[in-house]
Amino acid sequence: MNLPAGGPTDMRRMDDLDPEDWSSLRALGHRMLDDMFDHLAGVRDGPVWQPMPPAIRDSWADPLPRGPGDPAETYAAFRSRVMPHATGNLHPRFMGWVHGGGTPVGMLAEMLAGGLNANCGGRDHAPIAVERQVIAWAAEIIGFPQTASGVLVTGTSMANMIGVLVARTAACGTRVRAEGVGGTRLVAYASAAAHGCVGRAMDMAGLGSDALRLIPTDAAGRIVAPALRAAIARDRAAGDRPFLLVGTAGSVDIGAIDPLDRLADVARESGIWLHVDAAFGAMAMLSPRLRPLLAGLERADSVAFDFHKWGQVPYDAGCILVREAEHQLAAFAADAAYLRRATRGLAAGEVWPNDLGPDLSRGFRALKVWMTLRTYGADRIGAMVERSCALAQEMAARIDAEPALERLAPVALNVVCFRFVAADDELDALNAAIVADLQESGLAVPSTTMIGGRLAIRAALVNHRTRRDDVMRVIDAVLSMGRARAANGRRDNAA
Ligand SMILES: *Cc1c(COP(=O)(O)O)cnc(C)c1O
């Protein structure tokens, strides 16, 4: 061992990192747990989101700590500088983007997973078995056979990326992994309403985002199948190689669901891979009433979705499933000497998660999914998803009944897009200002999107804590803030 030059090394500082006195850290840990339970129990009574005041915003420039610090003091900094200024997605009136609310059980699972600090890249240990169990449950939810393969990943963005790579290898054969696609002009298809991460996946896979053909949608935001067929024929005639069709089950803008059965027919006729981005929509499979909307999902070759959105598992927990496991293995399995499988010992096990995706070291995401499903049960999550959709319908009905509000899109699932209307020729700016006002007031967090060239206030009802009263308070606030701004003629985004 090479000891640093210049004097004897202080062996005391080379001790392990466990506390000398467990009792004080234990007491601090208990306090943290109690504080977080209080926080979750009272989340409804606080503001949804609070911007960081300048003093806190500027407080993040500490030098690298060279010496030891007191964990209680760091916890105090967390309480004052971090906790009050988090995203806000725990709150029942957080309706921005598509965010899950988490659960107390999910929080505990995160702590337990941290305690075990398992590396779920591979090898033969129980945390891997938990993940296999979760993947089998995921296959059951989607309607895939139990022989399907899959892994948990950060989110649907990564799951879509894996879907693109599996489809590429299925189309070109495993030599493509060594040789690249060369001059093969692989082209893929998705609706114009597909999430931006699909184009990014094509980009990151080296296929180019221009090789993703965006097919027009109908008035309900669903891909137009004849236009898709025509695009495939056109590309074939031009010498391109169609290899992938990406369906959307729950579009990010308005929650639209592509006609998945028809997409499965097109994919089969054309001999191309069908991948479905069901980022949040997949959880509708847990509701017997909503499941028919996703008919055909079970015919996909691969499906990407999130447990961290409607599934309420804490961030992050995405999932990729591949119906025929050999395709996922073909795209990712590699043999390196240091990852060699043994027949006995810790290095046993045929397929490791690192054979199924790009990550080698991976955390124990599966525990929070496993504990969430075991605690609440799939039926209760399905009922909660159904309630979000019922609330969205109530919200839409209220909007339709208010002369000062205009709904901008049909409500297929849980996303409601609308705007405040006034005698004003800058409605986009007015509605953007209303949304910023609402967010800064702490009362609610909707977000915005563009629908048919018009800025919409977008409420995505994903949080299990959201009730009818929350939805109505948001509408009331949009009306009063809209009227105040319209009366003052103040459309700017400034406070
Ligand atoms: C949220 C979302 C994504 C991205 O998923 P992440 O988990 O944020 O990576 C992709 N597609 C759709 C339809 C989404 O709603």
The ligand as an SDF file (V2000), in Angstrom:
LIG
                    3D

 15 15  0  0  0  0  0  0  0  0999 V2000
  -44.0260   10.7820  -18.7100 C   0  0  0  0  0  0  0  0  0  0  0  0
  -44.0550   10.2230  -20.0920 C   0  0  0  0  0  0  0  0  0  0  0  0
  -42.8930    9.7670  -20.7080 C   0  0  0  0  0  0  0  0  0  0  0  0
  -41.5340    9.9230  -20.0640 C   0  0  0  0  0  0  0  0  0  0  0  0
  -41.4620    9.1090  -18.9550 O   0  0  0  0  0  0  0  0  0  0  0  0
  -40.3780    9.3920  -17.8090 P   0  0  0  0  0  0  0  0  0  0  0  0
  -40.7220    8.4140  -16.7600 O   0  0  0  0  0  0  0  0  0  0  0  0
  -40.5950   10.8150  -17.3920 O   0  0  0  0  0  0  0  0  0  0  0  0
  -39.0380    9.1770  -18.4100 O   0  0  0  0  0  0  0  0  0  0  0  0
  -42.9890    9.1630  -21.9380 C   0  0  0  0  0  0  0  0  0  0  0  0
  -44.1790    9.0360  -22.5480 N   0  0  0  0  0  0  0  0  0  0  0  0
  -45.3350    9.4910  -21.9990 C   0  0  0  0  0  0  0  0  0  0  0  0
  -46.6080    9.3040  -22.7360 C   0  0  0  0  0  0  0  0  0  0  0  0
  -45.3010   10.1010  -20.7430 C   0  0  0  0  0  0  0  0  0  0  0  0
  -46.4350   10.5440  -20.1950 O   0  0  0  0  0  0  0  0  0  0  0  0
  1  2  1  0
  2  3  1  0
  2 14  2  0
  3  4  1  0
  3 10  2  0
  4  5  1  0
  5  6  1  0
  6  7  2  0
  6  8  1  0
  6  9  1  0
 10 11  1  0
 11 12  2  0
 12 13  1  0
 12 14  1  0
 14 15  1  0
M  END
$$$$
